[in-house]
Amino acid sequence: MVINYCILGDQIVMTPAFMGSEPNYIAEGENTGTRTFENEEKLGLAFYHSLESEQRKTATLFNRKDYNYNQAASFDDNAIVPYSGLNVIALDETQMNLLQELISEYIGNIKEGHAEVRMDEILEHMDHTYFAWIGGSDENDAFYYRIQSPVVLIEFDHQTPVFLPGNKPSKKHVHTLVRTPNGNDYGKDLLRQHLEKDHQH
């Protein structure tokens, strides 16, 4: 887990935020059956299943997932990731609600009021938001999805095990990532505004 937190007055930027787990479940003891990233996985799959056939075809970059696919992980600050997949402007109301619920699962990791402000910013850019998918969509399939707009980049990736047996992406190893594209990771844009306003010489 790596979380970067920038606070300036009443403004907060909580990106980049990387969270991962292997294994992502507790196999024994009093918390047996507890899984990490269960909501992110289930909500992502539910949204993908809600897509119509042509929408799903547009969203799907590859039907198989043979590799790790995070595009904006560590050492990839300000990575230029081309928009790909489905422009979500084509969604109906039910699909859009599912997508917003999925996004909220990531954005809701900050205090409620700040999460609402962040969500409003994301909703303002829904016309330029894309959803991309890699992999199968059955219960046991490993997959990757990305939600991308000018103001947010969210990635969920089933990865190849490092400690557990296996040489293909597995649902037992998960990476998630949230970034703020276009220069505001680490609160850089907040700091720039602060310096321009309060530290002029």
Secondary structure as a PSIPRED ss2 file (coil, helix, strand):
# PSIPRED VFORMAT (PSIPRED V4.0)

   1 M C   1.000  0.000  0.000
   2 V E   0.000  0.000  1.000
   3 I E   0.000  0.000  1.000
   4 N C   1.000  0.000  0.000
   5 Y C   1.000  0.000  0.000
   6 C E   0.000  0.000  1.000
   7 I E   0.000  0.000  1.000
   8 L E   0.000  0.000  1.000
   9 G C   1.000  0.000  0.000
  10 D C   1.000  0.000  0.000
  11 Q E   0.000  0.000  1.000
  12 I E   0.000  0.000  1.000
  13 V E   0.000  0.000  1.000
  14 M C   1.000  0.000  0.000
  15 T C   1.000  0.000  0.000
  16 P C   1.000  0.000  0.000
  17 A E   0.000  0.000  1.000
  18 F E   0.000  0.000  1.000
  19 M E   0.000  0.000  1.000
  20 G E   0.000  0.000  1.000
  21 S E   0.000  0.000  1.000
  22 E C   1.000  0.000  0.000
  23 P C   1.000  0.000  0.000
  24 N C   1.000  0.000  0.000
  25 Y E   0.000  0.000  1.000
  26 I C   1.000  0.000  0.000
  27 A C   1.000  0.000  0.000
  28 E C   1.000  0.000  0.000
  29 G C   1.000  0.000  0.000
  30 E C   1.000  0.000  0.000
  31 N C   1.000  0.000  0.000
  32 T C   1.000  0.000  0.000
  33 G C   1.000  0.000  0.000
  34 T C   1.000  0.000  0.000
  35 R E   0.000  0.000  1.000
  36 T C   1.000  0.000  0.000
  37 F C   1.000  0.000  0.000
  38 E H   0.000  1.000  0.000
  39 N H   0.000  1.000  0.000
  40 E H   0.000  1.000  0.000
  41 E H   0.000  1.000  0.000
  42 K H   0.000  1.000  0.000
  43 L H   0.000  1.000  0.000
  44 G H   0.000  1.000  0.000
  45 L H   0.000  1.000  0.000
  46 A H   0.000  1.000  0.000
  47 F H   0.000  1.000  0.000
  48 Y H   0.000  1.000  0.000
  49 H H   0.000  1.000  0.000
  50 S H   0.000  1.000  0.000
  51 L C   1.000  0.000  0.000
  52 E C   1.000  0.000  0.000
  53 S H   0.000  1.000  0.000
  54 E H   0.000  1.000  0.000
  55 Q H   0.000  1.000  0.000
  56 R H   0.000  1.000  0.000
  57 K H   0.000  1.000  0.000
  58 T H   0.000  1.000  0.000
  59 A H   0.000  1.000  0.000
  60 T E   0.000  0.000  1.000
  61 L E   0.000  0.000  1.000
  62 F E   0.000  0.000  1.000
  63 N C   1.000  0.000  0.000
  64 R C   1.000  0.000  0.000
  65 K C   1.000  0.000  0.000
  66 D C   1.000  0.000  0.000
  67 Y C   1.000  0.000  0.000
  68 N C   1.000  0.000  0.000
  69 Y C   1.000  0.000  0.000
  70 N C   1.000  0.000  0.000
  71 Q C   1.000  0.000  0.000
  72 A C   1.000  0.000  0.000
  73 A C   1.000  0.000  0.000
  74 S C   1.000  0.000  0.000
  75 F C   1.000  0.000  0.000
  76 D C   1.000  0.000  0.000
  77 D C   1.000  0.000  0.000
  78 N C   1.000  0.000  0.000
  79 A C   1.000  0.000  0.000
  80 I C   1.000  0.000  0.000
  81 V C   1.000  0.000  0.000
  82 P C   1.000  0.000  0.000
  83 Y C   1.000  0.000  0.000
  84 S C   1.000  0.000  0.000
  85 G C   1.000  0.000  0.000
  86 L E   0.000  0.000  1.000
  87 N E   0.000  0.000  1.000
  88 V H   0.000  1.000  0.000
  89 I H   0.000  1.000  0.000
  90 A H   0.000  1.000  0.000
  91 L C   1.000  0.000  0.000
  92 D C   1.000  0.000  0.000
  93 E H   0.000  1.000  0.000
  94 T H   0.000  1.000  0.000
  95 Q H   0.000  1.000  0.000
  96 M H   0.000  1.000  0.000
  97 N H   0.000  1.000  0.000
  98 L H   0.000  1.000  0.000
  99 L H   0.000  1.000  0.000
 100 Q H   0.000  1.000  0.000
 101 E H   0.000  1.000  0.000
 102 L H   0.000  1.000  0.000
 103 I H   0.000  1.000  0.000
 104 S H   0.000  1.000  0.000
 105 E H   0.000  1.000  0.000
 106 Y H   0.000  1.000  0.000
 107 I H   0.000  1.000  0.000
 108 G C   1.000  0.000  0.000
 109 N C   1.000  0.000  0.000
 110 I C   1.000  0.000  0.000
 111 K C   1.000  0.000  0.000
 112 E H   0.000  1.000  0.000
 113 G H   0.000  1.000  0.000
 114 H H   0.000  1.000  0.000
 115 A H   0.000  1.000  0.000
 116 E H   0.000  1.000  0.000
 117 V H   0.000  1.000  0.000
 118 R H   0.000  1.000  0.000
 119 M H   0.000  1.000  0.000
 120 D H   0.000  1.000  0.000
 121 E H   0.000  1.000  0.000
 122 I H   0.000  1.000  0.000
 123 L H   0.000  1.000  0.000
 124 E C   1.000  0.000  0.000
 125 H C   1.000  0.000  0.000
 126 M H   0.000  1.000  0.000
 127 D H   0.000  1.000  0.000
 128 H H   0.000  1.000  0.000
 129 T C   1.000  0.000  0.000
 130 Y E   0.000  0.000  1.000
 131 F E   0.000  0.000  1.000
 132 A E   0.000  0.000  1.000
 133 W E   0.000  0.000  1.000
 134 I E   0.000  0.000  1.000
 135 G E   0.000  0.000  1.000
 136 G C   1.000  0.000  0.000
 137 S C   1.000  0.000  0.000
 138 D C   1.000  0.000  0.000
 139 E C   1.000  0.000  0.000
 140 N C   1.000  0.000  0.000
 141 D C   1.000  0.000  0.000
 142 A C   1.000  0.000  0.000
 143 F E   0.000  0.000  1.000
 144 Y E   0.000  0.000  1.000
 145 Y E   0.000  0.000  1.000
 146 R E   0.000  0.000  1.000
 147 I E   0.000  0.000  1.000
 148 Q E   0.000  0.000  1.000
 149 S C   1.000  0.000  0.000
 150 P C   1.000  0.000  0.000
 151 V C   1.000  0.000  0.000
 152 V C   1.000  0.000  0.000
 153 L E   0.000  0.000  1.000
 154 I E   0.000  0.000  1.000
 155 E E   0.000  0.000  1.000
 156 F E   0.000  0.000  1.000
 157 D E   0.000  0.000  1.000
 158 H E   0.000  0.000  1.000
 159 Q C   1.000  0.000  0.000
 160 T C   1.000  0.000  0.000
 161 P C   1.000  0.000  0.000
 162 V C   1.000  0.000  0.000
 163 F C   1.000  0.000  0.000
 164 L C   1.000  0.000  0.000
 165 P C   1.000  0.000  0.000
 166 G C   1.000  0.000  0.000
 167 N C   1.000  0.000  0.000
 168 K C   1.000  0.000  0.000
 169 P C   1.000  0.000  0.000
 170 S C   1.000  0.000  0.000
 171 K C   1.000  0.000  0.000
 172 K C   1.000  0.000  0.000
 173 H C   1.000  0.000  0.000
 174 V E   0.000  0.000  1.000
 175 H E   0.000  0.000  1.000
 176 T E   0.000  0.000  1.000
 177 L E   0.000  0.000  1.000
 178 V E   0.000  0.000  1.000
 179 R E   0.000  0.000  1.000
 180 T C   1.000  0.000  0.000
 181 P C   1.000  0.000  0.000
 182 N C   1.000  0.000  0.000
 183 G C   1.000  0.000  0.000
 184 N C   1.000  0.000  0.000
 185 D H   0.000  1.000  0.000
 186 Y H   0.000  1.000  0.000
 187 G H   0.000  1.000  0.000
 188 K H   0.000  1.000  0.000
 189 D H   0.000  1.000  0.000
 190 L H   0.000  1.000  0.000
 191 L H   0.000  1.000  0.000
 192 R H   0.000  1.000  0.000
 193 Q H   0.000  1.000  0.000
 194 H H   0.000  1.000  0.000
 195 L H   0.000  1.000  0.000
 196 E H   0.000  1.000  0.000
 197 K H   0.000  1.000  0.000
 198 D H   0.000  1.000  0.000
 199 H C   1.000  0.000  0.000
 200 Q C   1.000  0.000  0.000
 201 H C   1.000  0.000  0.000
